[in-house]
Amino acid sequence: MAGHSGFPRQDSSCLRIKSMYERWDAKRCRMRTAELLDEQLFCDLYGTLKEITAEYDEPSPAELWDEAAVRWKPLLAAKRPELAVELLQEELTEKYNETSAFLVLMILMYMLVAMFRPTKESPYHAYCAALAGATHGHLLLKRLWEGVRMTEDKEEQAGHRIGVVTSLLTEMKASGEAIDLDTIEQCVLRFPTIDLQQRALEQADNLLRGTAWSQRSGIVEKKMYAQQKEQQDRQEKKQDKMIEEVEKAANKKTNEFKVYPQAGSTANLGCQMQSPEFKVIPPSKEQQPALESRSATKGDACQSKNKEGDEKV
């Protein structure tokens, strides 16, 4: 199944007719959506899901989320991940259609990744890989992936993802696995500012009071401030470089004027020629003929003017 999505390359002609699934009414959708706003993952997915479901006339994000929520435990109980995902895909397609089936499988994959952070050695990796294989190549895959990434960045910058620490610990406890202190540390340090890191660290300290985290917390705090100092040092180096470039530009002798001596010109300059702000530069060989010609022209013009004056007198 690897490398094959199971979904057709969609266009309007290959969408299957929807089943008799009875959708929620608008009031129920709003109420359930409001309840799910405490789920950070749902908030990360919601914006992009809402756009896609509206455009393709699919069930609401809350409906698809609840569908995925009741599917993950039976899926993990299956001994053959690829076959289990294939059967689930067929069932969802019959219940909804190809688009909704794809969205539910993607939500399911996001849930498993958020809950278990599966590595290649993890028993959950095979299920995530099977879901990735089933959704690979779908028309909406790139759009969903990029939309969720953009939302995650915005949520993180706004500080809304602080609750991810609480969610992570709750999920670890619910799954019965040991609390992974390295994962908690990474979760705290990934926040972009020291303020958000401190808030996340406080959450972890409160939830893990009296555990081995108490010793780790001090180490994480030192790493936070070291990270902050490193960022400040980089910023200061940038500023120093900018100041250095500005000073170099300011120290350039931009007040030197090229004054080429010619007949009668030095007398007109007078004492200004003695100022250090002026620098007399001899003309080059190429410039000499042009200067002599210009001087001769001026001389002829002066003689002509004097002659006109004599005639008038």
Backbone as a ProteinNet text record, in pm:
[ID]
protein_1_A
[PRIMARY]
MAGHSGFPRQDSSCLRIKSMYERWDAKRCRMRTAELLDEQLFCDLYGTLKEITAEYDEPSPAELWDEAAVRWKPLLAAKRPELAVELLQEELTEKYNETSAFLVLMILMYMLVAMFRPTKESPYHAYCAALAGATHGHLLLKRLWEGVRMTEDKEEQAGHRIGVVTSLLTEMKASGEAIDLDTIEQCVLRFPTIDLQQRALEQADNLLRGTAWSQRSGIVEKKMYAQQKEQQDRQEKKQDKMIEEVEKAANKKTNEFKVYPQAGSTANLGCQMQSPEFKVIPPSKEQQPALESRSATKGDACQSKNKEGDEKV
[TERTIARY]
81.5	0	85.7	212.7	299.6	312.7	302.7	315.4	185.4	80.8	-47.7	-149.3	-218.5	-306.1	-439.2	-488.6	-622	-729.3	-690.5	-784	-762.6	-867.8	-851.1	-793.3	-729	-686.5	-813	-853.3	-990	-1014.7	-1127.3	-1188	-1338.7	-1416.2	-1560.1	-1624.1	-1559.9	-1622	-1599.2	-1499.7	-1468.2	-1510.4	-1578.9	-1631.2	-1748.6	-1745.4	-1852.5	-1976.9	-2090.2	-2215.8	-2216.4	-2260.6	-2261	-2363.1	-2333.5	-2424.7	-2539.5	-2616.3	-2731.2	-2693.7	-2567.5	-2522.9	-2600.7	-2655.3	-2734.3	-2644	-2628.9	-2538.4	-2599.7	-2509.6	-2555.1	-2616.8	-2708.9	-2761.6	-2663.7	-2687.7	-2593.6	-2574.7	-2682.2	-2673.7	-2583.8	-2600.6	-2519	-2372.1	-2347.5	-2209	-2143.3	-2218.1	-2163	-2133.4	-2224.9	-2207.1	-2087	-2075.7	-1963.9	-1831.6	-1831.9	-1710.3	-1663.6	-1757	-1723.2	-1662.1	-1712.9	-1658.3	-1516.5	-1488.1	-1357.5	-1248.2	-1284.3	-1183.9	-1077.3	-1102	-999.1	-892.9	-921.8	-826.1	-735.4	-607.7	-516.3	-504.1	-499.9	-487.6	-608.3	-727	-846.4	-836.2	-787.6	-771.4	-671	-565	-465.1	-525.6	-615.4	-673.3	-796.9	-862.8	-997.3	-1005.4	-916.5	-927.5	-921.9	-823.2	-807.9	-921	-960.3	-1072.5	-1200.8	-1221.6	-1344.2	-1348.3	-1234.2	-1228.6	-1259.3	-1195.8	-1211.3	-1352.6	-1405.7	-1540.2	-1647	-1627.1	-1722.8	-1715.8	-1592.6	-1573.9	-1625.6	-1606.3	-1644.5	-1778.2	-1845.1	-1974.3	-1964.2	-1869.5	-1847.7	-1902.7	-1912.7	-1951.7	-1858.1	-1903.7	-1827.2	-1699	-1601.6	-1478.9	-1506.7	-1606.9	-1639.3	-1688	-1769	-1818.1	-1703.3	-1613.9	-1501.1	-1405.1	-1388.5	-1302.3	-1357	-1488.2	-1548.4	-1542.7	-1552.2	-1538.9	-1398.9	-1298.4	-1159.9	-1136.2	-1198.9	-1176.1	-1221.3	-1323.3	-1372.3	-1300.9	-1210.9	-1146.8	-1005.2	-939.5	-797.1	-769	-852.6	-828.2	-848.1	-960.2	-974.3	-861.7	-815.1	-707.6	-580.4	-545.6	-422.6	-432.3	-554.5	-571.6	-549.1	-551.1	-533.4	-387.4	-366.7	-231.6	-166.6	-247.3	-194.3	-230.1	-143.6	-175.2	-221.2	-150.4	-184.7	-322.8	-351.9	-483.1	-593.6	-564.1	-663.6	-697	-595.5	-617.8	-693.8	-661.7	-731	-880	-910.4	-1051.1	-1122.5	-1053.1	-1111.8	-1140.9	-1049.8	-1068.3	-1191.7	-1208.3	-1325.9	-1454.8	-1452.9	-1572.5	-1609.2	-1508.3	-1534.4	-1583	-1529.2	-1570.7	-1716.7	-1758.3	-1898.1	-1989.6	-1941.7	-2023.8	-2036.4	-1926.5	-1925.2	-1899.1	-1774	-1724.2	-1572.2	-1504.9	-1358.9	-1296.6	-1354.2	-1295.6	-1305.2	-1422.1	-1438.5	-1354.4	-1345.5	-1262	-1116.5	-1068.9	-931.7	-912.4	-1007	-994.8	-994.2	-1078	-1081.3	-948.8	-895.3	-766.8	-654.5	-658	-556.1	-569.1	-692.2	-713.7	-663.1	-692.2	-648.1	-495.3	-428.6	-282.5	-227.2	-286.2	-243.9	-263.2	-373.9	-399.9	-292.6	-259.2	-160.3	-22.6	14.1	144	147.4	37.1	31.2	34.6	-31	-39.9	87.1	150.1	257.6	394.6	401.4	529.6	612.8	556.9	621.1	753.3	855.8	983.1	977.9	1083	1084.9	1082.5	1133.4	1137.4	1005.6	918.7	792.9	694.7	615	513.4	403.7	390.7	287.1	330.9	458.5	509.4	444.1	421.3	363.6	222.8	146.6	10.1	14	105.1	119.4	168	259.9	310.9	199.9	113.4	1.5	-96.3	-122.9	-211.5	-148.9	-18.2	51.7	46	62.1	53.7	-85.3	-188	-325.9	-366.2	-308.2	-346	-250.3	-141.7	-41.5	-100.4	-68.7	-111.9	-250.5	-320.2	-453.8	-445.1	-544.9	-549.7	-538.3	-593.2	-598.9	-486	-395.7	-293.1	-204.1	-149.6	-58.5	-129.5	-250.3	-326.7	-352.5	-392.7	-419.4	-291.5	-185.8	-57.5	-5.9	-4.1	48.2	-41.6	-173.2	-266.1	-249.7	-233.5	-216.2	-83.8	21.4	152	144	76.4	62	-15.2	-121.7	-201.2	-119.2	-42.2	42.4	139.4	200.1	294.1	223.9	105.1	29.7	-11.2	-57.4	-98.6	18.7	134.2	253.3	299.6	301.2	342.5	247.8	120.8	21.5	20.1	95.5	101.5	-11	-93.8	-207.6	-166.2	-47.5	-5.6	60.9	54.5	108.2	41.7	-88.5	-162.9	-116.1	-26.4	22.4	100.3	162.5	234.9	137.3	27.3	-75.4	-133.5	-163.6	-220	-124.5	3.7	103.9	112.3	114.9	123	-3.2	-119	-246.1	-249.4	-202.6	-202.5	-106.3	10.6	108.1	50.4	-17.6	-76.6	-189.4	-271.8	-385.8	-340.9	-229	-179.9	-105.4	-76.9	-8.2	141.9	194.9	339.6	408.5	537.9	615.4	630.3	636.8	654.7	795.3	802.4	930.4	977.6	1075.5	1122.3	1189.1	1254.7	1318.9	1214.2	1102.4	995.2	934.9	915.4	862.7	959.7	1088	1189.8	1187.6	1184.3	1179.9	1054.6	944	816.9	826.8	894.8	910.5	1004.4	1116.9	1220.2	1184.8	1084.8	1052	972.1	921.3	848.1	944.5	898.4	989.9	1042.6	976	1022.2	1040.5	1121	1147.9	1021.2	931.5	806.9	720.2	706.4	625.7	691.9	824.1	895.7	873.6	876.6	854.8	714.5	616.3	478.4	463.5	527.2	520.5	593.5	706.5	783.3	702.4	630.9	546.8	439	380.6	278.8	338.8	454.6	519.4	555.1	604.9	641.6	520.2	407.2	286.3	232.8	238.3	181.1	272.2	402.1	498.9	569.5	504.9	563.6	586	704.4	734.5	787.1	813.7	867.7	1012.8	1070.6	1208.9	1221.4	1108.1	1111.3	1164	1149	1192.3	1341	1421.9	1565.1	1587.3	1510.5	1527.1	1484.8	1388.1	1333.7	1442	1532.1	1640	1732.3	1759.1	1845.6	1778.4	1648	1572.6	1572.5	1557.5	1556.5	1689.7	1800.3	1932.5	1944.9	1893.2	1897.6	1815	1702.9	1618.4	1696.2	1764.4	1836.7	1961.7	2022.3	2136.2	2090.8	1974.2	1915.5	1884.6	1829.7	1797.8	1924.8	2031.9	2158.2	2218.7	2208.7	2259.5	2186	2053.9	1975.5	2013.8	2034.6	2074.8	2211.6	2305	2439.9	2434.9	2351.6	2338.2	2282.3	2182.8	2122	2221.4	2302.1	2402.1	2508.1	2549	2647.6	2592.5	2464.4	2400.7	2402.2	2366	2362.6	2501.9	2602.8	2741.1	2787.7	2751.3	2791	2725.4	2598.4	2528.5	2591.3	2624.5	2687.8	2822.7	2898.8	3030.7	3018.5	2918.6	2899	2858	2772.6	2730.9	2849.1	2935.7	3052.6	3149.7	3166.3	3254.5	3203.5	3072.3	3012.5	3026.7	3013.8	3022.4	3164.3	3264.7	3404.4	3463.3	3388.2	3437.5	3447.1	3553	3572.2	3480.4	3359.2	3260	3259.3	3340	3339.9	3457.2	3524.7	3632.3	3572.3	3611.6	3562.7	3678.4	3656.8	3760	3760.3	3866.7	3879.8	3999.2	3973.1	4079.5	4123.1	4251.2	4299.1	4289.6	4243	4237.7	4254.8	4267.9	4300.1	4197.1	4242.9	4155.9	4073.6	4077.1	3986.5	4037.3	4169	4222.5	4200.7	4203.8	4181.1	4038.1	3941.8	3802.8	3775	3848.9	3827.3	3878.9	3984.2	4036.6	4080.4	4038.5	4083.9	4021.6	3913.9	3851.9	3947.6	4040.2	4135.7	4228.3	4242.1	4331.4	4263.5	4132.9	4060.3	4092.6	4110.3	4139.3	4023.5	3906.5	3790.9	3801.2	3888.8	3904.8	4038.2	4035.5	4156.5	4172.6	4281.7	4307.5	4371.8	4308.2	4357.2	4393.5	4517.2	4558.7	4476.4	4442.5	4365	4446.6	4379.2	4446.1	4474.7	4552	4586.6	4461.5	4366	4244.4	4160.6	4165.4	4083.3	4146.9	4279.8	4352.7	4301.1	4284.7	4237.5	4100.6	4010.3	3877.2	3882.9	3969.8	3982.8	4042.2	4145.7	4207.8	4108.1	4025.6	3924.9	3822.6	3778.7	3680.8	3738.3	3866.8	3931.8	3940.4	3974.2	3985.3	3850	3746.7	3611.2	3571.6	3602.9	3571.4	3648.3	3775	3857.9	3800.6	3759.4	3699.5	3572.2	3494	3369	3394.8	3498.4	3531.9	3579.6	3665.9	3715.6	3600.4	3506.9	3392.1	3308.1	3289.9	3210.4	3276.3	3409.7	3484.6	3475.8	3483.5	3478.7	3345.1	3236	3103.2	3091.8	3153.5	3151	3223.9	3336.9	3414.1	3334.1	3265.4	3188.8	3076.6	3013	2903.9	2957	3073.2	3133.7	3169
-120.1	0	126.3	110	226.2	288	421.1	492.4	502.9	432.7	439.5	499.3	602.3	674.6	605.4	532.7	476.7	576.3	702.9	806.5	832.3	856.5	892.7	1032.1	1061.8	1198.8	1278	1355.6	1404.5	1514	1505.9	1616.8	1598.5	1684.6	1679.4	1549.6	1481.5	1362.5	1237.4	1241.6	1119.2	1126.2	1233.6	1238.3	1142	1064.4	966.7	1032	972.3	1024.4	1003.9	1104.9	1096.7	994.8	938.5	840.8	913.8	840.1	897.5	953.8	986	1041.6	1169.2	1176.2	1292.5	1391.8	1505.2	1604.3	1671.8	1728.3	1806.9	1937	1988.3	2120.4	2228.1	2352.7	2461.7	2484.6	2473.6	2497	2393.8	2267.5	2162	2179.2	2219.5	2243.1	2353.5	2462.5	2575.1	2534.4	2461	2420.3	2327.3	2231.9	2136.8	2205.9	2297	2371.7	2451.6	2515.4	2592.8	2503.5	2381.2	2287.3	2244.5	2237.7	2188.4	2295.5	2419.3	2526.6	2511.2	2424.7	2395.5	2301.6	2237.2	2145.4	2225.3	2237.3	2315.9	2258.4	2128	2066.8	2100	2096.2	2132.6	2276.8	2366.3	2506.5	2520	2438.4	2441.4	2397.1	2300.5	2243.1	2319.9	2387.6	2438.6	2531	2631.2	2729.9	2667.2	2579.7	2516.5	2417.6	2342.4	2249.1	2323.2	2436.4	2513.5	2559.7	2607.4	2651.6	2536.9	2422.9	2308.5	2251.8	2234.4	2176.3	2267.6	2399.1	2492.4	2487.9	2482.9	2483.4	2355.2	2240.8	2112.3	2059.9	2141.8	2104.3	1972.4	1969.6	1851.3	1876.7	1772.3	1791.7	1889.9	1947.3	2051.4	1995.3	2082.8	2037.1	1963	2007.4	1940.9	1798.3	1777.4	1642.9	1550.6	1601.5	1520.2	1490.7	1588.2	1568.9	1456.6	1461.3	1358.9	1220.9	1218.3	1090.6	1032.5	1118.3	1072.2	1031.6	1104.7	1080.1	940.9	885.4	751.9	641.8	680.5	581	543.2	627.7	603.7	481.7	459.6	343.3	211.1	192.2	67.9	48.3	160.5	149.4	96.4	149.7	107.3	-35.7	-85	-222.9	-324	-275.9	-365.7	-409.9	-535.7	-590.3	-560.3	-527.9	-499.4	-355.9	-259.6	-117.3	-81.9	-132.3	-94.2	-144.2	-269.7	-324.9	-255.9	-224.6	-158	-19.2	52.7	186.1	175.4	73.2	54.5	27.2	-58.5	-89.1	34.2	111	232.7	334.4	344.1	437.1	400.3	272.1	226.8	256.5	231.4	254.6	402.9	488.7	633.4	686.3	629.8	672.6	636.4	519.7	479.2	565.5	602.3	682.5	827.4	882.8	1023	1027.4	1052.6	1047.6	1052.9	1057.8	1054.2	1172.3	1290.4	1409.5	1402.4	1370.6	1360.7	1247.1	1136.4	1025.6	1070.2	1143	1195.6	1285.9	1376	1470.7	1398.9	1297.5	1222.6	1149.8	1089.2	1019.7	1117.2	1237.1	1337.4	1384	1405.9	1445.2	1334.6	1211.9	1096.5	1092.4	1118.1	1117.5	1229.3	1349.1	1459.4	1423	1356.3	1315.9	1220.5	1120.4	1021.5	1085.1	1173.1	1240.2	1328.1	1400.3	1487.7	1407.6	1291.7	1212.9	1135.8	1079.2	983.2	1026.1	1134.8	1180.3	1060.8	980	852.3	867.7	800.7	789.3	660.6	635.2	514.1	387.8	399.8	283.5	264.3	366.8	361.1	263.9	192.4	102	178.3	308.6	388.5	439.7	427.3	479	409.5	279.7	203.1	253.1	293.2	341.8	479.5	565.5	696.5	680.6	586.5	561.9	510.7	423.8	371.1	482.4	572.4	685.7	780.1	801.6	887.6	826.4	694.3	627.3	635.6	627.4	630.5	768.3	872.2	1009.2	1069.7	1001.3	1054.1	1075.1	1188.6	1215.2	1275.1	1296.3	1354.2	1500.8	1543.8	1679.7	1786.5	1759.3	1859.9	1848	1753	1727	1848.8	1905.2	2019.2	2139.1	2163.6	2277.9	2263.1	2145.2	2121.3	2134.7	2073.4	2074.5	2217.2	2293.3	2430.4	2520.1	2502.2	2582.5	2558	2432	2398.7	2454.4	2445.4	2498.4	2649	2720.9	2865.6	2897.6	2822	2844.1	2813.9	2707	2671.9	2784.9	2842.4	2953.5	3073.8	3106.9	3221	3195.3	3073.7	3039.5	3047.6	3003.1	3004	3145.9	3229.9	3368.3	3443.6	3408.8	3475.3	3419.9	3313.3	3255.9	3159.9	3125.7	3037.8	2892.1	2857.3	2717.3	2682.5	2776	2745.8	2621.1	2606.2	2491	2358.4	2362.2	2238.2	2156.2	2222.2	2150	2067.1	2130.8	2059.6	1944.1	1972.1	1867.8	1750.4	1782.2	1677.7	1587.6	1648.3	1569.9	1486.9	1546.4	1474.5	1352.8	1373.1	1262.6	1151.9	1191.8	1091.2	1006	1075.2	1002.4	911.6	962.6	884.9	759.4	771.5	656.3	555.7	594.6	502.6	499.1	582.4	581.3	670.8	645.7	724.5	867.7	962.3	1102.3	1119.6	1162.9	1183	1326.5	1341.6	1474.9	1547.5	1473.5	1536.9	1601.9	1533	1587.1	1712.8	1710.7	1828.4	1945.4	1917.6	2023.5	2085.7	2002.3	2052.9	2136.8	2092.3	2163.6	2304	2316.7	2447.2	2536.9	2481.6	2562.9	2605.4	2543.5	2577.5	2707.6	2760.4	2887	2999.4	3097.4	3193.7	3303.6	3330.6	3438	3385.4	3457.8	3416.5	3421	3515.6	3525.6	3401.6	3357.9	3238.7	3114.3	3107.9	2994	2986.8	3102.3	3105.2	3058.6	3100.6	3057.4	2906.5	2853.6	2708.5	2632.2	2686.8	2621.8	2618.8	2727.1	2731.3	2623.9	2603.9	2499.9	2362.6	2337.3	2207.3	2187.9	2294.3	2284.8	2251.7	2316.6	2293	2151.5	2103.2	1970.9	1856.3	1885	1778.8	1800.8	1874.9	1901.3	1769.4	1756.7	1636.2	1520.8	1544	1439	1472.5	1388.8	1412.6	1542.7	1597.4	1723.3	1839.1	1829.5	1937.9	1969.2	1865.8	1887.8	1936.1	1882.7	1920.6	2065.5	2115.2	2248.9	2356.3	2344.5	2442.7	2442.2	2324.7	2312.4	2377.2	2353.1	2410.3	2562.2	2614.3	2759.5	2820.9	2755.5	2804.3	2803.6	2698.7	2691.2	2802.8	2836.1	2944.4	3075.2	3107.1	3234.5	3233	3114.9	3103.5	3126.3	3072.7	3091.1	3238.5	3304.2	3446.3	3528.9	3497.5	3571.2	3552.6	3430.4	3402.5	3487.1	3497.7	3579.9	3727.5	3774.3	3913.4	3941.7	3846.2	3863.2	3873.4	3789	3794.7	3928.8	3977.6	4106.4	4220.2	4215	4319.8	4319.8	4202	4193.7	4256.6	4230.9	4291.9	4443.6	4494.3	4638.9	4700.3	4631.6	4681.3	4689.7	4590.1	4589.4	4704.7	4729.8	4840.8	4975.1	4992.4	5116.7	5136.1	5027	5033.6	5077.2	5023.7	5061	5207.3	5253.7	5394.4	5486.2	5448.8	5531	5536.3	5425.3	5422.7	5517.5	5513.5	5601.3	5747.6	5774.9	5913.2	5968.1	5881.4	5925	5944	5908	5928.2	6077.4	6122.2	6263.7	6303.9	6329.5	6364.7	6513.6	6595.8	6741.6	6789.1	6698.8	6737.9	6774	6886.8	6930.2	6929.5	6874.3	6872.9	7008.4	7083.4	7215.4	7211	7225.3	7221.2	7363.5	7395.8	7532.1	7563.7	7682.1	7730.4	7881.4	7939.8	8082.4	8166.3	8246.2	8339.7	8278.4	8145	8084.2	8098.7	8089.3	8092.4	8227.7	8331.9	8464.6	8477.4	8419.2	8428	8347.7	8236.2	8155.3	8226.4	8306.8	8385.6	8301.1	8344.8	8277.6	8139.6	8109.2	7976.5	7866.2	7897.1	7796.3	7754.8	7839.5	7808.8	7718.5	7700.5	7617.2	7470.1	7393.4	7249.5	7171.9	7233.3	7162.3	7148.1	7229.2	7225.2	7161.2	7088.3	7019	7039.3	7097.8	7123.4	7000.8	6947.4	6825.6	6858.7	6833.7	6863.1	6781.8	6839.6	6764.3	6652.8	6548.6	6437.8	6474.2	6392	6415.8	6418.9	6333.4	6327.8	6453.8	6513.5	6630.4	6760.4	6759.5	6883.8	6950.2	6877.6	6943.9	7009.6	6943.7	7000.2	7128	7129.2	7248	7365	7334.3	7440.6	7498	7409.4	7454.9	7544	7500	7578.2	7714.9	7715.6	7841.9	7935.9	7879.3	7960.9	8019.1	7940	7986.1	8102.1	8087.6	8196.3	8322.7	8303.6	8420.7	8492.2	8418	8478.4	8552.5	8493.7	8558.4	8690.2	8694.9	8818.6	8926.8	8885.6	8981.9	9038.5	8955	8999.1	9097.7	9071.1	9159.7	9296.3	9293.3	9420	9501.9	9433.2	9500.6	9568.2	9498.5	9557.7	9683	9678.3	9796.6	9912.7	9889.4	9997.8	10060.1	9976.8	10029.8	10120.8	10085.5	10168	10302.7	10301.2	10427.1	10516.7
0	0	0	41.6	46.5	-90.5	-94.6	-221.9	-298	-251.7	-321.5	-226.2	-268.7	-178.3	-154.8	-251.9	-239.4	-278.7	-296	-339.7	-487.7	-564	-704.5	-715.8	-826.1	-854.7	-880.9	-781.7	-783.7	-886.3	-947.9	-1020.6	-1002	-1060.5	-1035.7	-1084.7	-1177.5	-1235.4	-1151.5	-1058.1	-984.9	-839.4	-798	-662.5	-649.8	-544.3	-527.9	-469.8	-496.6	-443.3	-291.9	-217.5	-72.9	-24.2	92.3	150.3	220	296.2	364.5	500.9	519.9	648	678.7	797.4	837.9	910.9	852.4	910.8	1033.3	1112.9	1227.2	1176.6	1254.4	1218.8	1266.8	1225.3	1252.8	1402.7	1479.6	1624.3	1691.3	1654.3	1713.3	1674.7	1550.4	1505.6	1587.9	1609.6	1686.9	1830.8	1890.9	2030.6	2045.7	1954.8	1964.1	1932.8	1837.9	1806.1	1927.4	1996.4	2116.6	2223.7	2236.5	2335.5	2300.4	2171.5	2126.5	2126.5	2158	2154.7	2262.1	2361.2	2461.1	2406.7	2295	2232.2	2137.7	2173.1	2090.2	1949.4	1937.5	1805	1718.2	1776.8	1700.2	1650.6	1736.6	1696.4	1582.1	1585.2	1477.9	1343.7	1350.3	1228	1179.6	1270.3	1243.2	1120.9	1113.4	1005.4	867.1	846.2	714.8	687.6	790.1	772.8	737.6	802	775.9	630.8	578.9	439	343.5	367	276.2	282.5	404.8	417.3	358.4	368.6	309.2	156.9	104.8	-40.9	-105.5	-38.7	-96.3	-40.9	41	98	174.6	269.7	352.6	493.9	576	715.9	786.2	895.4	964.7	1026.8	1056	1122.6	1252.4	1329.3	1456.1	1432.4	1329.7	1297.4	1258.2	1173.1	1127.9	1242.4	1331.7	1448.4	1537.4	1565.3	1650.9	1585.5	1453	1381.5	1403	1390.5	1410.6	1555.8	1648.9	1791.6	1836	1769.5	1808.8	1729.3	1640	1553.9	1597.2	1676.1	1698.3	1786.4	1888.3	1975.6	1902.2	1828.9	1751.4	1649.1	1591.4	1492.5	1557.8	1675.2	1742.8	1796.2	1810.3	1856.6	1744.5	1620.4	1505.3	1494.1	1456.4	1445.5	1311.5	1209.8	1076.1	1038.2	1068.8	1047.8	906.3	803.6	666	626.3	661.4	626.9	706.6	832.6	916.5	861.5	816.2	759.4	627.5	547.4	419.7	441.7	539.3	570.5	625.4	708.3	764.7	654.8	561.5	449.5	367.3	340.7	265.2	341.6	472	553.5	556.8	573.2	577.9	443.4	335.6	202.4	177.7	224.9	209.9	296.5	413.5	504.9	457.2	408.5	363.6	212.6	177.5	39.5	46.5	-67.3	-66.8	6.9	-10.7	51.5	203.4	254.9	399.8	458.2	383.8	430.5	442.4	343	347.8	469.6	494.2	605.4	740.1	755.8	881.7	904	798.3	811.8	847.4	790.3	822.6	967.9	1013.4	1153.4	1245.4	1207.9	1286.1	1295.1	1185.1	1185.9	1273.8	1264.1	1350.6	1497.8	1529.5	1667.6	1719	1639.2	1682.1	1700.3	1609.2	1620.2	1744.8	1772.4	1889.9	2019.6	2021.2	2144.2	2175	2070.5	2096.4	2045.4	1967.2	1910.9	1861.5	1772.1	1738.5	1663.7	1711.1	1638.9	1556.7	1480.6	1397.4	1483.4	1605.6	1694.6	1769	1764.1	1838.7	1773.3	1854.4	1796.3	1722.2	1748.7	1683.8	1546.5	1517	1389.9	1270.7	1282.3	1170.8	1136.7	1237.2	1212.8	1144	1189.8	1125.4	981	959.6	824.5	733.4	787.1	707.8	671.1	765.5	737.5	635.3	647.2	550.6	411	402.7	273.2	213.6	298.7	249.5	198.4	254.7	215.7	113.6	85.5	-7.7	-148	-206	-343.6	-355.4	-243.7	-253.7	-295.1	-368.3	-421.1	-312.2	-193.9	-87.8	14.5	-4.5	96.7	120.5	14.8	28.5	90	45.5	97.4	247.1	289.3	431.1	513	465.6	537.8	555.1	447.4	454.6	539.4	528.3	607.2	756.9	794.5	936.3	988.7	907.8	950.9	975.1	887.6	905	1032.8	1058.5	1180	1304.1	1301.3	1416	1448.2	1344.4	1365.9	1428.3	1377.7	1432.6	1577.3	1605.1	1740.6	1837	1789.3	1874.6	1902.4	1798.8	1815.5	1909.5	1905.7	1991	2133.2	2155.7	2289.9	2321.8	2223	2249.2	2268.5	2218.8	2226.6	2359.6	2456.9	2589.4	2646.1	2620.5	2670.4	2615.2	2517.2	2457.2	2559.8	2659.5	2764.3	2846.8	2887.4	2964.6	2883.7	2755.9	2669.9	2656	2638.8	2620.3	2742.9	2860.4	2983.2	3004.7	2975.5	2990.4	2899.2	2773.7	2676.8	2718.9	2774.2	2818.5	2931.8	3025.8	3138.2	3091.7	2998.7	2949.3	2875.5	2805.4	2727.3	2813.8	2940.9	3030.8	3012.9	2924.4	2903.9	3006.6	3028.1	3123.8	3072.3	3165.9	3128.5	3071.3	2948.8	2881.2	2907.8	2996.8	3034.9	2918.9	2830.9	2713.9	2624.5	2605.8	2521.8	2584.9	2717	2786.9	2774.2	2789	2776.3	2637.2	2534.6	2396.8	2373.5	2432.7	2417.1	2477.3	2591.2	2656.7	2576.3	2532.1	2466.6	2324.6	2265.9	2126.6	2116.3	2229.5	2222.7	2185.9	2105.8	2043.6	2135.8	2249.9	2338.3	2479.9	2558	2695.6	2780	2752.6	2828.7	2810	2684.2	2657	2714.9	2710.3	2768.3	2918.9	2985.6	3130.3	3167.2	3088.2	3113.8	3095.5	2991.1	2966.2	3077.5	3124	3230.9	3360.8	3388.8	3509.3	3504.6	3385.8	3371.2	3400.4	3340.9	3361.7	3509.1	3574.9	3717	3803.6	3772.3	3851.5	3833.4	3710.8	3681.3	3723.5	3732.3	3762.7	3896.1	3984.6	4116	4191.3	4252.3	4329.2	4247.3	4119	4031.8	3993.9	3909.1	3863.8	3784.7	3741.5	3666.8	3751.8	3884.7	3973.5	3952.4	3932.7	3905.4	3762.3	3671.2	3530	3508.3	3584.7	3564.5	3571.9	3669.6	3682.6	3562	3508.6	3390	3269.1	3256	3144	3153.3	3275.7	3294.6	3252.1	3288.1	3245.5	3093.6	3031.3	2884.7	2822	2885.5	2835	2830.1	2942.4	2947.8	2859.7	2845.3	2753.4	2610.1	2578.8	2445.9	2421.5	2525.2	2513.7	2492.9	2569.8	2556.5	2417.5	2367.4	2232.6	2128.7	2143.5	2051.2	2062.9	2187.8	2209.2	2149	2166.7	2110	1958.2	1897.4	1751.4	1708.2	1784.3	1751.3	1766.8	1874.4	1897.4	1787.7	1743.5	1635.5	1507.6	1480.7	1363.5	1375.1	1494.5	1515.9	1503.7	1563.9	1555.5	1410.1	1332.1	1191.6	1116	1145.2	1080.2	1117.3	1248	1293.3	1226.1	1214.9	1150.4	1005.1	934.8	794.4	780.8	875.5	873.3	898.4	995.2	1026.7	909.3	842.8	725.5	618.3	596.4	495.9	536.6	668.2	715.7	707.7	719.5	719.2	579.7	478.8	342.9	312.9	241.9	209.9	95.6	132.6	30.5	-1.1	75.7	53.7	-30.7	-99.6	-190.3	-325.1	-378.3	-508.8	-607.3	-721.5	-824.5	-895.3	-875.6	-937.7	-1031.3	-1157.4	-1256.2	-1287.2	-1267.6	-1295.9	-1443.6	-1471.7	-1608.4	-1606.3	-1723.2	-1732.2	-1659.5	-1562.2	-1492	-1381.7	-1361.6	-1264.1	-1121.7	-1099.4	-963.1	-898.6	-975	-919.1	-867.8	-939.9	-897.3	-770.3	-753	-633.5	-508.9	-522.7	-412.4	-296.1	-177.2	-55.3	-36.8	-110.2	-96.6	-136.2	-224.7	-268.9	-155.8	-54.3	56.4	159.4	149.2	245	223.2	333.8	320.1	261.3	253.1	196.9	45.9	-14.1	-159.5	-193.4	-298.3	-340.8	-491.2	-526.6	-668.1	-728.6	-826.8	-892.3	-1035.6	-1073.9	-1212.4	-1310.4	-1425.3	-1525.2	-1586.6	-1626.7	-1693.6	-1838.6	-1905	-2045.6	-2133	-2099.2	-2179.7	-2161	-2039.5	-2011	-2061.1	-2080.6	-2114.3	-2241.5	-2353.7	-2477.4	-2460.3	-2387.4	-2368	-2285.9	-2184.6	-2100.6	-2178.3	-2260.8	-2341.5	-2439.5	-2499.4	-2594.7	-2526.9	-2402.9	-2329.8	-2291.3	-2252.9	-2214.9	-2333.8	-2451.2	-2572.7	-2610.7	-2597.1	-2628.9	-2540.2	-2407.6	-2314.9	-2350.7	-2390.7	-2428.1	-2548	-2648.3	-2768.5	-2733.4	-2643.5	-2605.4	-2534	-2451.4	-2378.9	-2475.8	-2574	-2673.1	-2754.9	-2793.9	-2873	-2794.7	-2663.5	-2580	-2563.7	-2545.6	-2531.4	-2659.9	-2774.1	-2902.2	-2921.2	-2880.2	-2892.2	-2806.6	-2690.1	-2601.7	-2661.6	-2726.9	-2787.4	-2901.7	-2978.2	-3091.3	-3044.8	-2932.1	-2879	-2833.3	-2774.2	-2729	-2848.5
[MASK]
+++++++++++++++++++++++++++++++++++++++++++++++++++++++++++++++++++++++++++++++++++++++++++++++++++++++++++++++++++++++++++++++++++++++++++++++++++++++++++++++++++++++++++++++++++++++++++++++++++++++++++++++++++++++++++++++++++++++++++++++++++++++++++++++++++++++++++++++++++++++++++++++++++++++++++++++++++++++++

